[in-house]
């Protein structure tokens, strides 16, 4: 990453970190992961998408306070969870002490040398990173994330959308992972995940 690129990424990360720390600082579970039927249906669907097998090493980006991390540790031998908010991570560490948590911005984070994952989970993450000031870095992210998967590894995407334009935008995320070499396994809106006109698109892709 060039000096100018690094400065753009750090500035965007600073703004996002400040926003998220402010959000999580107001109260616990500000996004109502543990209360809203929409969020419960989303997390249930994400867990079901990874069900049916036991995973070795899993990466979760955008873990927030660890509501889905808590489910992941029952499905995997080792879970590494990232979030940009230190406030959220403090709660996540208390909720799921068996997971490994790191404060990180996905645009600049990389796994340890040689580390590959059996599954990568991106739930309501990518549209926070899709900003004009870091467009080139965001575009490069798709191939980077795809390269972190073992052959046969799965990528799980779950993103809210509020209408046809946003649905098309979320599908383009999946299409960019396909362009990076991943194969679509299945994709559909989550049944029961609806709140004020917002629904959740769940996509599962596989590394060849």
SERO-4910 file (N, C-alpha, C, O; in steps of 0.05 Angstrom, whole numbers):
BEGIN
 pado doro    nc1    nc2    nc3   cac1   cac2   cac3    cc1    cc2    cc3    oc1    oc2    oc3
  Unk    A     17    -24      0      0      0      0     18     25      0     36     27     16
  Unk    A     13     43    -18     29     67    -20     23     86      3      4     82     18
  Unk    A     41    106      7     37    125     28     10    139     26     -4    141     46
  Unk    A      3    149      2    -22    163     -1    -46    145      3    -65    153     16
  Unk    A    -44    120     -6    -65    101     -2    -68     95     28    -91     94     38
  Unk    A    -46     92     42    -47     87     70    -60    110     86    -74    105    105
  Unk    A    -54    134     78    -65    157     91    -96    158     87   -111    164    106
  Unk    A   -105    152     63   -134    152     57   -147    130     74   -169    135     86
  Unk    A   -136    107     76   -147     85     91   -148     92    121   -168     87    134
  Unk    A   -127    104    131   -126    111    160   -147    132    166   -159    131    187
  Unk    A   -150    152    148   -169    173    153   -198    162    153   -214    169    170
  Unk    A   -204    144    134   -230    132    133   -235    114    158   -257    115    169
  Unk    A   -214    100    166   -216     83    190   -221    100    215   -237     92    232
  Unk    A   -207    122    217   -211    140    239   -240    149    242   -251    149    263
  Unk    A   -251    158    219   -279    167    219   -298    145    227   -317    149    242
  Unk    A   -294    121    216   -312     99    222   -309     90    251   -329     84    264
  Unk    A   -284     89    261   -279     81    288   -293    100    308   -306     92    327
  Unk    A   -290    126    302   -303    146    319   -333    143    319   -346    145    340
  Unk    A   -344    139    296   -374    135    293   -383    111    309   -403    112    324
  Unk    A   -369     88    305   -378     64    318   -373     64    349   -390     54    364
  Unk    A   -351     76    357   -347     78    386   -368     96    399   -377     91    421
  Unk    A   -376    117    384   -398    134    394   -424    118    396   -439    121    415
  Unk    A   -429    102    375   -454     86    374   -455     66    397   -475     64    412
  Unk    A   -433     51    400   -433     31    421   -430     43    449   -437     31    469
  Unk    A   -419     67    450   -416     81    476   -443     90    487   -444     95    511
  Unk    A   -463     93    471   -489    103    481   -503     82    499   -514     89    519
  Unk    A   -501     57    490   -513     35    506   -504      9    495   -492      7    473
  Unk    A   -508    -12    511   -501    -39    502   -521    -48    480   -545    -41    481
  Unk    A   -512    -63    461   -527    -74    438   -544    -52    424   -568    -54    423
  Unk    A   -531    -31    414   -545     -9    401   -559    -18    375   -578     -5    367
  Unk    A   -551    -40    363   -564    -49    338   -584    -71    344   -596    -82    325
  Unk    A   -589    -77    369   -610    -96    378   -607   -124    366   -626   -136    358
  Unk    A   -582   -133    365   -577   -161    356   -592   -181    373   -601   -202    364
  Unk    A   -594   -175    399   -606   -195    417   -636   -191    422   -648   -206    437
  Unk    A   -648   -170    408   -676   -164    414   -694   -165    390   -716   -175    391
  Unk    A   -686   -154    367   -703   -151    344   -707   -178    330   -687   -192    325
  Unk    A   -731   -185    322   -736   -209    306   -720   -210    281   -710   -231    272
  Unk    A   -716   -186    268   -700   -185    244   -672   -195    249   -662   -212    234
  Unk    A   -659   -185    270   -632   -193    276   -630   -222    284   -611   -236    276
  Unk    A   -649   -232    299   -649   -260    308   -652   -278    283   -638   -298    281
  Unk    A   -670   -271    264   -673   -287    240   -648   -286    223   -640   -307    212
  Unk    A   -635   -263    222   -610   -261    207   -588   -279    218   -575   -294    204
  Unk    A   -584   -277    245   -564   -293    257   -570   -323    255   -552   -339    252
  Unk    A   -595   -330    258   -603   -358    255   -596   -369    227   -586   -391    223
  Unk    A   -603   -352    207   -598   -360    179   -568   -362    174   -559   -380    159
  Unk    A   -552   -344    185   -523   -346    181   -512   -371    194   -495   -384    182
  Unk    A   -522   -377    218   -512   -402    231   -520   -426    215   -504   -445    212
  Unk    A   -545   -427    205   -554   -450    189   -538   -453    164   -532   -475    155
  Unk    A   -529   -431    152   -513   -432    127   -486   -445    132   -474   -456    114
  Unk    A   -476   -444    157   -451   -456    164   -455   -483    178   -435   -496    185
  Unk    A   -480   -491    182   -486   -515    197   -480   -540    180   -475   -538    156
  Unk    A   -482   -563    192   -478   -588    178   -449   -598    177   -444   -620    168
  Unk    A   -431   -582    187   -403   -591    188   -389   -575    210   -398   -554    218
  Unk    A   -365   -585    218   -349   -571    238   -326   -558    223   -313   -570    206
  Unk    A   -321   -532    229   -301   -517    216   -275   -516    232   -276   -517    257
  Unk    A   -253   -514    218   -228   -512    232   -222   -484    241   -225   -477    265
  Unk    A   -214   -467    222   -207   -439    229   -226   -420    214   -229   -422    190
  Unk    A   -238   -402    230   -258   -384    219   -250   -355    225   -241   -349    247
  Unk    A   -254   -337    206   -250   -309    209   -277   -294    207   -292   -298    188
  Unk    A   -283   -278    227   -307   -261    226   -299   -232    227   -285   -223    245
  Unk    A   -307   -217    207   -301   -188    206   -326   -172    212   -347   -178    202
  Unk    A   -323   -152    230   -346   -137    238   -362   -152    259   -387   -154    257
  Unk    A   -349   -162    280   -362   -179    300   -378   -163    320   -395   -175    334
  Unk    A   -375   -137    321   -389   -120    341   -386   -131    369   -363   -135    377
  Unk    A   -407   -136    383   -405   -145    411   -404   -175    414   -407   -186    436
  Unk    A   -401   -189    391   -397   -218    393   -422   -235    392   -420   -259    400
  Unk    A   -445   -225    384   -469   -241    383   -467   -265    364   -475   -287    371
  Unk    A   -455   -260    341   -452   -283    323   -427   -299    329   -425   -323    324
  Unk    A   -406   -285    340   -382   -299    349   -389   -321    369   -378   -343    369
  Unk    A   -408   -315    386   -417   -334    406   -428   -360    393   -425   -382    404
  Unk    A   -440   -357    370   -450   -380    355   -427   -394    341   -426   -419    339
  Unk    A   -409   -378    330   -387   -389    314   -369   -408    330   -359   -428    320
  Unk    A   -364   -401    355   -345   -417    371   -356   -445    376   -341   -464    383
  Unk    A   -382   -449    372   -394   -476    374   -391   -491    349   -396   -516    348
  Unk    A   -383   -478    327   -381   -491    301   -353   -494    291   -348   -508    271
  Unk    A   -333   -483    306   -306   -482    296   -286   -487    318   -292   -483    341
  Unk    A   -262   -496    310   -240   -501    329   -228   -474    338   -220   -471    361
  Unk    A   -226   -455    319   -212   -430    326   -226   -408    311   -230   -409    287
  Unk    A   -234   -387    326   -247   -364    314   -231   -339    319   -224   -332    342
  Unk    A   -225   -324    298   -213   -298    300   -234   -278    291   -245   -280    269
  Unk    A   -239   -258    308   -261   -239    303   -249   -210    304   -234   -203    322
  Unk    A   -256   -195    283   -246   -167    280   -269   -147    283   -292   -153    276
  Unk    A   -262   -124    294   -280   -102    294   -264    -76    297   -242    -76    308
  Unk    A   -275    -55    287   -260    -29    288   -266    -14    314   -252      5    320
  Unk    A   -286    -22    329   -294     -8    353   -282    -22    378   -288    -45    383
  Unk    A   -266     -8    393   -255    -18    418   -277    -22    439   -275    -40    456
  Unk    A   -297     -5    438   -319     -7    457   -334    -33    453   -340    -47    472
  Unk    A   -341    -39    428   -355    -64    422   -338    -88    429   -348   -108    440
  Unk    A   -312    -87    423   -294   -110    428   -291   -116    458   -289   -139    465
  Unk    A   -292    -96    475   -290   -101    503   -314   -118    512   -310   -136    529
  Unk    A   -337   -113    502   -361   -129    508   -359   -157    495   -367   -177    507
  Unk    A   -349   -158    471   -346   -183    457   -327   -202    472   -333   -226    474
  Unk    A   -306   -191    482   -286   -208    497   -299   -220    522   -293   -242    529
  Unk    A   -316   -204    535   -330   -215    558   -350   -236    550   -354   -256    565
  Unk    A   -364   -232    528   -384   -250    519   -373   -277    510   -384   -298    515
  Unk    A   -350   -276    495   -339   -300    483   -308   -301    489   -292   -295    472
  Unk    A   -301   -309    513   -273   -309    521   -256   -329    505   -231   -326    504
  Unk    A   -269   -349    493   -253   -369    478   -245   -360    450   -229   -374    438
  Unk    A   -256   -338    440   -249   -328    413   -225   -309    415   -219   -298    436
  Unk    A   -211   -306    393   -190   -286    391   -200   -261    378   -210   -262    355
  Unk    A   -198   -238    391   -209   -213    381   -186   -194    374   -166   -193    388
  Unk    A   -190   -179    352   -170   -159    344   -185   -134    336   -204   -135    321
  Unk    A   -175   -111    345   -185    -86    336   -172    -80    309   -147    -77    307
  Unk    A   -188    -78    288   -176    -76    261   -196    -64    241   -220    -66    244
  Unk    A   -185    -52    221   -200    -43    197   -194    -62    175   -171    -67    168
  Unk    A   -215    -74    163   -211    -95    143   -196    -85    119   -183   -101    105
  Unk    A   -197    -59    112   -183    -49     89   -153    -51     92   -138    -52     72
  Unk    A   -143    -51    117   -114    -52    121   -104    -77    135    -80    -82    137
  Unk    A   -123    -93    146   -116   -117    161   -108   -140    142   -119   -143    120
  Unk    A    -89   -156    150    -82   -181    136    -78   -203    157    -69   -197    179
  Unk    A    -84   -228    150    -79   -250    168    -49   -255    171    -33   -245    156
  Unk    A    -41   -270    191    -13   -277    194     -3   -291    169    -18   -304    155
  Unk    A     23   -289    163     34   -302    139     28   -332    139     32   -346    158
  Unk    A     17   -341    116     10   -369    113    -16   -378    124    -24   -401    120
  Unk    A    -30   -360    139    -55   -368    151    -77   -368    130    -80   -349    115
  Unk    A    -92   -390    129   -116   -393    112   -139   -402    129   -136   -414    150
  Unk    A   -163   -395    120   -187   -400    135   -206   -419    121   -208   -420     96
  Unk    A   -219   -435    137   -240   -453    127   -265   -438    120   -281   -446    103
  Unk    A   -270   -416    134   -293   -399    129   -287   -370    137   -273   -365    156
  Unk    A   -299   -352    122   -297   -323    128   -325   -312    129   -341   -318    111
  Unk    A   -332   -297    149   -359   -286    153   -358   -256    152   -343   -243    166
  Unk    A   -374   -244    133   -376   -215    131   -406   -208    134   -421   -210    114
  Unk    A   -414   -200    157   -442   -193    162   -445   -164    166   -435   -152    185
  Unk    A   -460   -150    147   -465   -122    149   -439   -106    153   -436    -90    171
  Unk    A   -420   -112    135   -393    -99    137   -386    -83    112   -377    -60    114
  Unk    A   -390    -95     88   -378    -83     64   -389    -55     57   -374    -39     47
  Unk    A   -414    -50     63   -424    -23     55   -413     -1     73   -414     22     66
  Unk    A   -402     -8     97   -388     12    113   -361     19    101   -351     41    105
  Unk    A   -350      1     85   -323      5     74   -325     17     45   -305     27     35
  Unk    A   -348     16     34   -352     25      6   -356     55      5   -378     65      4
  Unk    A   -333     69      6   -333     98      7   -316    110    -15   -296     98    -23
  Unk    A   -324    133    -27   -310    144    -50   -280    148    -44   -263    144    -62
  Unk    A   -273    157    -20   -245    163    -14   -226    140    -14   -202    143    -16
  Unk    A   -237    115    -12   -221     91    -11   -230     71    -32   -229     47    -28
  Unk    A   -240     81    -55   -251     63    -75   -231     43    -86   -238     20    -89
  Unk    A   -207     52    -90   -186     33   -101   -180     12    -81   -177    -12    -88
  Unk    A   -177     19    -56   -171      0    -34   -194    -19    -30   -190    -43    -25
  Unk    A   -218     -9    -32   -242    -26    -29   -243    -46    -52   -250    -69    -48
  Unk    A   -237    -37    -76   -238    -54    -99   -218    -77    -97   -223   -100   -105
  Unk    A   -195    -71    -85   -174    -92    -81   -181   -112    -59   -170   -133    -58
  Unk    A   -200   -104    -42   -207   -121    -19   -218   -148    -27   -213   -168    -13
  Unk    A   -233   -149    -48   -247   -174    -56   -227   -196    -62   -231   -219    -53
  Unk    A   -207   -190    -78   -187   -211    -84   -171   -218    -59   -163   -241    -55
  Unk    A   -166   -198    -42   -151   -204    -17   -166   -223      1   -155   -243     10
  Unk    A   -192   -218      5   -208   -236     22   -210   -263     10   -208   -283     24
  Unk    A   -214   -265    -16   -216   -291    -30   -190   -307    -26   -191   -331    -24
  Unk    A   -167   -293    -25   -142   -307    -22   -138   -318      6   -119   -335     10
  Unk    A   -154   -310     25   -151   -320     52   -165   -346     57   -161   -359     78
  Unk    A   -180   -356     37   -195   -381     41   -179   -405     31   -165   -403     10
  Unk    A   -182   -427     45   -171   -452     36   -188   -462     12   -211   -454      9
  Unk    A   -177   -479     -5   -194   -492    -26   -218   -506    -13   -214   -522      5
  Unk    A   -241   -500    -23   -266   -511    -11   -276   -495     12   -297   -501     23
  Unk    A   -262   -474     20   -271   -456     42   -295   -440     33   -299   -435     10
  Unk    A   -310   -431     53   -335   -416     47   -333   -387     56   -321   -381     77
  Unk    A   -345   -370     40   -348   -342     47   -378   -337     51   -394   -343     34
  Unk    A   -385   -326     74   -413   -320     81   -417   -290     82   -403   -276     97
  Unk    A   -435   -280     65   -442   -252     64   -471   -248     73   -488   -263     64
  Unk    A   -476   -229     91   -503   -223     99   -505   -192    101   -491   -179    116
  Unk    A   -523   -181     84   -524   -152     83   -553   -143     81   -569   -154     65
  Unk    A   -560   -123     97   -587   -111     95   -591    -95     70   -572    -83     59
  Unk    A   -616    -94     61   -622    -77     37   -651    -67     41   -668    -80     52
  Unk    A   -655    -43     31   -681    -30     34   -697    -26      9   -717    -12     10
  Unk    A   -690    -38    -13   -704    -35    -38   -689    -47    -61   -667    -58    -57
  Unk    A   -699    -43    -85   -686    -55   -108   -658    -45   -114   -641    -61   -121
  Unk    A   -654    -19   -110   -627     -8   -115   -607    -19    -96   -584    -26   -103
  Unk    A   -614    -20    -70   -596    -31    -50   -591    -61    -54   -569    -70    -49
  Unk    A   -612    -75    -62   -609   -104    -67   -588   -108    -89   -571   -125    -87
  Unk    A   -591    -92   -111   -572    -95   -133   -543    -88   -124   -524   -101   -132
  Unk    A   -541    -68   -106   -515    -60    -95   -503    -83    -79   -479    -89    -81
  Unk    A   -519    -96    -62   -509   -119    -46   -501   -142    -64   -481   -156    -59
  Unk    A   -517   -147    -85   -510   -169   -104   -484   -163   -118   -469   -182   -125
  Unk    A   -478   -138   -123   -452   -131   -136   -429   -139   -118   -407   -146   -128
  Unk    A   -432   -138    -92   -411   -147    -74   -405   -177    -81   -382   -184    -84
  Unk    A   -426   -193    -82   -423   -221    -88   -410   -225   -116   -393   -242   -119
  Unk    A   -419   -209   -135   -408   -211   -162   -378   -205   -163   -363   -217   -178
  Unk    A   -369   -187   -146   -341   -180   -145   -324   -202   -133   -301   -206   -140
  Unk    A   -336   -217   -114   -322   -240   -103   -321   -263   -124   -302   -277   -126
  Unk    A   -342   -265   -140   -342   -285   -162   -320   -277   -182   -305   -295   -191
  Unk    A   -317   -252   -188   -296   -243   -206   -268   -249   -195   -249   -251   -209
  Unk    A   -267   -250   -168   -241   -256   -154   -236   -286   -153   -216   -295   -141
  Unk    A   -254   -303   -164   -249   -331   -166   -267   -349   -148   -264   -374   -149
  Unk    A   -284   -337   -132   -302   -354   -116   -327   -362   -131   -336   -347   -150
  Unk    A   -339   -384   -124   -362   -394   -138   -387   -392   -119   -386   -398    -96
  Unk    A   -409   -382   -131   -433   -379   -115   -445   -406   -109   -449   -422   -127
  Unk    A   -451   -411    -84   -465   -435    -75   -495   -431    -74   -510   -447    -85
  Unk    A   -503   -409    -60   -531   -402    -59   -533   -373    -50   -515   -362    -37
  Unk    A   -556   -361    -56   -562   -334    -49   -592   -330    -48   -606   -337    -66
  Unk    A   -601   -317    -26   -630   -312    -24   -635   -293     -1   -619   -292     18
  Unk    A   -656   -277     -1   -664   -262     22   -671   -280     45   -682   -302     41
  Unk    A   -666   -272     69   -672   -288     93   -701   -287    100   -712   -265    103
  Unk    A   -714   -309    102   -742   -310    110   -745   -301    139   -730   -310    157
  Unk    A   -763   -282    144   -769   -273    171   -751   -250    179   -756   -237    200
  Unk    A   -731   -243    163   -714   -220    170   -724   -196    155   -715   -190    133
  Unk    A   -742   -181    167   -753   -157    155   -760   -138    178   -773   -145    197
  Unk    A   -751   -113    174   -756    -92    194   -759    -65    180   -740    -54    169
  Unk    A   -783    -55    180   -788    -29    168   -781    -28    139   -771     -7    129
  Unk    A   -786    -49    124   -779    -50     96   -751    -59     90   -744    -63     66
  Unk    A   -735    -63    110   -707    -73    106   -707   -103    108   -719   -115    127
  Unk    A   -694   -116     89   -691   -145     90   -661   -152     89   -644   -134     88
  Unk    A   -655   -178     91   -627   -186     92   -621   -205     69   -636   -225     65
  Unk    A   -601   -200     53   -592   -218     32   -569   -235     42   -549   -224     52
  Unk    A   -572   -261     40   -552   -280     50   -539   -294     25   -554   -306      9
  Unk    A   -513   -292     23   -499   -304      0   -477   -323     11   -463   -315     30
  Unk    A   -474   -346     -1   -453   -365      7   -437   -371    -18   -448   -379    -39
  Unk    A   -410   -367    -16   -392   -373    -38   -371   -392    -29   -366   -395     -5
  Unk    A   -357   -405    -49   -337   -425    -42   -312   -421    -58   -313   -413    -82
  Unk    A   -289   -425    -45   -263   -423    -59   -258   -449    -75   -262   -471    -64
  Unk    A   -250   -446    -99   -245   -470   -116   -218   -482   -110   -211   -502   -122
***
